[in-house]
Amino acid sequence: MSKNPYESDELLQQYLIFHYANAEEQFPYAFGAVDALGFPQRCVSEGLDAALLPDAPRALDLGCSVGRSTFELARKCREVIGIDYSQAFIDAANRMKTQGLHPAWRLDEGSATTLLDLKVDAAIDPNRVHFEQGDAQHIREDIGQFDVVIACNLICRLPEPMRLLQRLSRLLKPGGQLLITTPFSWLEAYTPSENWLGDGAEDSFAGLRSALEPSFELQKQWDMPFLIREHARKFQYSIAQASRWVRN
Ligand SMILES: C[S@@+](CC[C@H](N)C(=O)[O-])C[C@H]1O[C@@H](n2cnc3c(N)ncnc32)[C@H](O)[C@@H]1O
């Protein structure tokens, strides 16, 4: 791809709002799609089994974007690393960490926008959170092992998802939890079709299962709707498939 869309200001504003704007600011309607709000928070609240966490857990958020799930993980984990390929997203996540707030322009209609002051919950300790720019397919070798790894809506944006899937067994401690959510929105622009999981012979989840099952046990599988606002009257409603795995 010649230009990374996740470096664009349009997607930066969209993801800041997706992650940090409240329900009313994102979707000012009492009908439809309400179940799809709060996705980054739900990735943590639905995605983790808190009863399985050891003392002082370490967590990794791969493809963290502007960082909301990373902050949410810090409610339960002592140290959380968020990694994203987009420098613009990591800069915004770091601004949230150091200042606790970040402005964002919300598109309402045409060229009409509203400036929102987005915030991180003051109850979250920002010192537990570290953001870094990096490639989830080539994670630095000295990063260590984790009690929790999440990769939300990332794998169908990678050129080589198998590179990440094959690395996961070394990233998780035995008994560690892995959450993967994905709408399996395969696009040639991101992933050559020969690298789409399951590619023709089986469905994508079967491909995910055969990549993970040697090292992980599937604990739970469910559907997670999510809503990304384009403007006040246009939204992307998608349904990610979520699965929680425990490292053998
Ligand atoms: C669809 S967004 C999902 C973001 C976030 N996890 C969420 O659920 O809102 C995909 C994210 O993956 C990031 N990304 C794409 N390729 C990546 C790579 N090779 N390594 C790390 N992050 C990547 C993008 O910059 C973007 O933030």
The ligand as a Gaussian input file, in Angstrom:
#p B3LYP/6-31G(d) Opt

LIG

0 1
 C       -9.024000      -1.706000      12.598000
 S       -7.856000      -0.870000      13.629000
 C       -8.209000      -1.552000      15.233000
 C       -7.669000      -0.693000      16.347000
 C       -8.055000      -1.102000      17.779000
 N       -7.462000      -2.341000      18.208000
 C       -9.545000      -1.160000      17.901000
 O      -10.084000      -2.267000      18.088000
 O      -10.194000      -0.100000      17.816000
 C       -6.350000      -1.683000      13.166000
 C       -5.138000      -1.111000      13.887000
 O       -4.006000      -1.943000      13.613000
 C       -2.899000      -1.107000      13.371000
 N       -1.941000      -1.872000      12.567000
 C       -1.987000      -2.169000      11.255000
 N       -0.930000      -2.920000      10.895000
 C       -0.189000      -3.118000      12.010000
 C        1.011000      -3.795000      12.304000
 N        1.698000      -4.440000      11.343000
 N        1.466000      -3.787000      13.561000
 C        0.806000      -3.124000      14.547000
 N       -0.345000      -2.450000      14.323000
 C       -0.839000      -2.442000      13.081000
 C       -3.468000       0.108000      12.686000
 O       -2.576000       1.213000      12.720000
 C       -4.757000       0.302000      13.467000
 O       -4.532000       1.075000      14.613000

